[in-house]
Amino acid sequence: QVQLVESGGGLVQPGGSLRLSCAASGIMFSFVTMGWYRQAPGKQRELVASITSSGGTNYLDSVKARFTISRDNAKNTVYLQMNSLKPEDTAIYYCNRALSRPYDNWGQGTQVTVSS
């Protein structure tokens, strides 16, 4: 079955950087558009960035020029490089399929906290 395992979160000061990783299994990864989502307390989950099977990317306006999504199809892994982090980036970050309906099996997510 589908398994998504996120890692790389943590506590970082404003202006800092983090690199998130998501290892996927149980899917034909190289053919799937993948995305990073986030959910902050009291808010709905939102799609932050997506990457197609051919490497085309799309970003939420608020993270453009700060976040970079990438993928390694040989490792079935998608990454999110986050720079110039802001307190409003604080959330639990998840990966899942994007553009199409997300898989039902969400991972546990990885907590990102931006605070001084």
N, C-alpha and C positions, 0 to 999 in steps of 0.2 A: 504494500500500500504506500501511499504518498507519505514521505517523511521530510520535514523541513526543520533544520537545526540552525538557529541563529547564534552568533557569538560576537564578542568584541566590544560590547558596551562598557560603560563605566561612568565614573564621575570625572568631569573635566571643567576647567575654568573657562569663562567666556573668552573667545578667541582661540581656544585650543582645537585640537583635531582628534578624531577617532576613525578607525577603519573597521567596519562591520563585515562579517562574513556569513554566508548562508549556504550550508551544504544540503543538497537535495538528493533524494533517492525515490525510486518507485515511479519516476516519470521519464519521458523521453526529453531530457533536459535541453538538448541542443536545438530542439524544435519549438521550444516554449518561450514566449515573451514573459520575462520575469520582472517583478517589481519589488520595491521596498515600500512598505506602509508604516505609518506610525499612529499611535493613539496616546494622546495626552489625557490626564485625569479629567473626567467630566466632558470630554469631547469625543466626537465620532472618529473612527479610524479613517485616515486619508492616505491616498497614494502619493508618495514623495517623488519617486523616480521609477522609470521603467526602461528596459532594454530588450530589443527584439532579438530574434535568433541570429540576425545578421549584424547586430551591433548598433542599430539605431537607438538613440536615447531620447527621453523626454523627462522634463522636470517640473515640479511644482514651482510656481513663480518665486516663492519666498526662499527657495534653496538654490536657485540658478546661480551659477558662478561660484558657489560654495561647496556643493556636493557633486561627486562624480560616481556614477554607477558603471560597473564593468562586470564581465563574466569570463569564466574559464570553463569552456565546455568539456575539456578533458578531465576536469576535476568535479564537474557537476556543481560548481560553486558560483555564486554571485556575490559581488562586493559593493560596499558603499563607503567611499572615502568622504569624510565630512570635515571640512575646514572652516575656520572662522565661526565656530559654533556660538550660538546665542542662547540665552535662557529659554526662549520660546521654542527651541529645538528639543527641549526636555520631553521625553515620551518613551514608551516601549516601542521598539522597532521590530517589525516582522517582515519576512519575505514571503511571497506567494506569486502565483500566476497573475499577470496583468493583462489588460485589454479583454480577455475572456473572463468568465466567472472564476473567482479564486477557488482553489481546492478547499474542500471542507476541512481537511486536516491542517489547521494552522499550527505552527510551532509554538514554543513557549515564549518566543520573543527575547529581545535583549534590551535591558534598561539603559537609557542614555540620560544622564543628569548633567545639566550645564549650570554651574553655580560657583560663585566665589566664596 
